[in-house]
Amino acid sequence: MDRLGDERLTLLGLLLESSSALRTQLDQRLARDVRLPIGSFELLVRLARSPGRHLRMSDLAAQAGLTPSGLTRAIDRLHRDGLVVRVPCPSDGRGAFAELTPAGLDRVLAGLGPHLEHVDECFTGALSPEEQRQLLGLLRKVRDHINPAAIAGIEDAAAC
């Protein structure tokens, strides 16, 4: 019975509950104001913030927490809409990059204003600037611990 009161369970539960509710809120607002689901917008933002505006498909999947087939489906939809292209890796015939198109960059830039307002309303507005910096550091530390493949994608973004 003592283990049911373990604060680690509370901490994890609050993190998962907050993450789920935040994702739902942001998804609804992005669909309404930007006409993109959060999963698609997140992929476009990740590409826009990457060197050369591209990432290896495997690295993008690791960063976004998607399976390779899930990422393939998402990239197929973005490609169909002209927002992303696949570029073969010159040094590895099996590898490919997802690369943001000019139209994809325009879509990200147009959506950033409303999205950042949503982020403030639903998330960062509840925290002081110092709390935001602390949380950023803590979340990065946890991410690096449990998802080192995401770090590799950041460090190796320009390589193939």
Backbone torsions as a table, in degrees:
resi	resn	phi	psi	omega
1	MET	NA	-36.4	-179.7
2	ASP	-59.0	-33.5	-176.8
3	ARG	-68.7	-24.3	177.8
4	LEU	-67.6	-23.2	177.7
5	GLY	-91.5	5.2	-178.2
6	ASP	-60.2	125.3	-177.3
7	GLU	-64.8	-18.7	176.1
8	ARG	-64.5	-35.6	176.7
9	LEU	-65.9	-40.6	178.1
10	THR	-65.0	-45.3	-179.8
11	LEU	-59.9	-48.6	179.0
12	LEU	-64.1	-44.1	179.6
13	GLY	-59.8	-44.0	178.8
14	LEU	-65.5	-39.7	178.5
15	LEU	-63.1	-47.8	-178.9
16	LEU	-66.6	-42.6	179.5
17	GLU	-63.8	-43.9	179.3
18	SER	-64.9	-43.6	-179.5
19	SER	-62.3	-45.5	179.9
20	SER	-62.7	-46.6	-179.8
21	ALA	-65.7	-40.1	179.1
22	LEU	-63.8	-44.7	179.4
23	ARG	-61.5	-42.4	179.0
24	THR	-62.5	-47.0	-179.7
25	GLN	-62.0	-47.4	-177.9
26	LEU	-66.6	-37.2	179.0
27	ASP	-62.5	-45.3	179.6
28	GLN	-62.5	-42.7	-177.7
29	ARG	-70.8	-39.6	177.4
30	LEU	-65.6	-41.7	178.6
31	ALA	-60.9	-40.3	-178.6
32	ARG	-71.8	-47.6	-169.5
33	ASP	-97.3	-25.1	-175.3
34	VAL	-117.6	-13.5	179.4
35	ARG	64.1	34.1	174.3
36	LEU	-138.8	141.3	172.8
37	PRO	-71.8	156.7	-175.8
38	ILE	-59.5	-36.7	-179.9
39	GLY	-60.9	-43.2	178.5
40	SER	-68.5	-44.6	-179.4
41	PHE	-62.6	-40.7	179.2
42	GLU	-61.2	-42.7	178.3
43	LEU	-62.7	-43.4	179.3
44	LEU	-63.0	-41.2	179.1
45	VAL	-65.2	-42.9	178.8
46	ARG	-59.7	-42.6	178.0
47	LEU	-66.9	-42.3	-179.3
48	ALA	-62.4	-31.8	-177.7
49	ARG	-90.6	-0.3	-178.4
50	SER	-93.4	149.0	176.4
51	PRO	-56.2	132.2	-179.2
52	GLY	72.7	4.2	-178.7
53	ARG	55.9	34.7	176.0
54	HIS	-146.4	158.2	175.6
55	LEU	-143.9	151.1	170.7
56	ARG	-60.2	142.5	-179.6
57	MET	-55.7	-42.9	-178.5
58	SER	-64.6	-37.6	179.2
59	ASP	-71.0	-39.9	177.8
60	LEU	-63.5	-40.4	176.9
61	ALA	-61.6	-44.7	-179.9
62	ALA	-63.2	-43.1	-179.6
63	GLN	-66.0	-38.5	-176.1
64	ALA	-87.8	-5.0	-179.6
65	GLY	69.6	34.7	180.0
66	LEU	-110.7	151.7	171.5
67	THR	-72.7	160.1	177.0
68	PRO	-56.2	-40.7	-179.8
69	SER	-70.9	-35.1	176.4
70	GLY	-64.2	-41.1	177.9
71	LEU	-67.2	-41.2	178.8
72	THR	-56.7	-45.9	179.0
73	ARG	-62.6	-43.4	-179.4
74	ALA	-64.6	-43.6	179.3
75	ILE	-66.7	-36.8	176.0
76	ASP	-57.6	-43.3	179.5
77	ARG	-65.8	-43.6	179.8
78	LEU	-66.7	-35.6	176.8
79	HIS	-65.6	-44.4	178.4
80	ARG	-58.0	-34.1	-179.9
81	ASP	-86.5	1.0	177.2
82	GLY	77.8	18.1	-175.7
83	LEU	-96.4	-21.3	-176.8
84	VAL	-142.7	147.7	170.3
85	VAL	-125.4	156.1	172.6
86	ARG	-96.0	134.2	179.2
87	VAL	-122.8	124.9	179.4
88	PRO	-65.7	147.8	177.5
89	CYS	-81.9	122.0	-175.9
90	PRO	-65.3	-28.9	-176.4
91	SER	-97.1	-4.7	-179.3
92	ASP	-144.8	103.1	-176.5
93	GLY	-59.1	-21.1	180.0
94	ARG	-87.2	-20.5	-175.2
95	GLY	-89.4	157.0	177.2
96	ALA	-148.6	152.5	174.0
97	PHE	-102.6	148.5	163.0
98	ALA	-98.1	127.8	-176.6
99	GLU	-126.7	134.1	179.2
100	LEU	-71.4	133.8	175.8
101	THR	-86.5	166.4	173.7
102	PRO	-56.0	-38.3	178.0
103	ALA	-65.9	-36.2	177.4
104	GLY	-65.4	-41.6	177.8
105	LEU	-64.6	-42.1	177.1
106	ASP	-59.1	-41.3	-178.9
107	ARG	-65.3	-41.6	177.2
108	VAL	-62.6	-50.2	-177.0
109	LEU	-61.5	-38.9	178.1
110	ALA	-66.9	-32.3	-177.6
111	GLY	-87.3	-14.6	-174.9
112	LEU	-62.8	-41.8	-179.3
113	GLY	-57.6	-57.9	178.4
114	PRO	-59.9	-39.9	-178.2
115	HIS	-63.6	-43.9	179.7
116	LEU	-65.8	-33.4	173.4
117	GLU	-62.9	-42.7	178.1
118	HIS	-62.2	-43.6	179.9
119	VAL	-60.5	-43.1	177.9
120	ASP	-63.4	-44.7	-178.2
121	GLU	-64.7	-40.0	-172.1
122	CYS	-96.3	-18.2	-169.0
123	PHE	-139.9	-75.1	-170.0
124	THR	-68.6	-24.7	178.0
125	GLY	-64.1	-18.7	178.3
126	ALA	-84.5	-5.4	-175.3
127	LEU	-121.2	146.3	172.9
128	SER	-73.3	163.2	176.7
129	PRO	-55.9	-39.3	178.7
130	GLU	-66.3	-41.7	177.4
131	GLU	-63.3	-37.2	176.9
132	GLN	-62.2	-45.0	178.8
133	ARG	-62.6	-42.8	179.1
134	GLN	-63.2	-46.2	-178.9
135	LEU	-64.4	-39.7	177.0
136	LEU	-56.9	-48.5	179.4
137	GLY	-63.2	-42.2	-179.6
138	LEU	-67.4	-43.8	179.5
139	LEU	-66.3	-38.2	177.2
140	ARG	-63.1	-40.9	179.2
141	LYS	-62.5	-44.2	178.6
142	VAL	-66.2	-46.6	179.1
143	ARG	-57.2	-45.9	-179.1
144	ASP	-62.7	-32.5	179.8
145	HIS	-73.5	-44.1	-173.1
146	ILE	-96.7	-14.5	-178.0
147	ASN	-138.2	63.8	-178.2
148	PRO	-62.9	-20.7	177.5
149	ALA	-63.2	-30.7	178.3
150	ALA	-66.8	-35.1	178.7
151	ILE	-68.3	-41.9	179.9
152	ALA	-57.9	-40.0	179.6
153	GLY	-63.9	-36.3	178.9
154	ILE	-69.8	-45.0	-176.6
155	GLU	-71.9	-30.5	-175.3
156	ASP	-108.8	20.7	-171.6
157	ALA	-57.7	-35.1	-176.8
158	ALA	-84.3	-18.9	-177.3
159	ALA	-88.6	161.7	175.8
160	CYS	-133.5	NA	NA
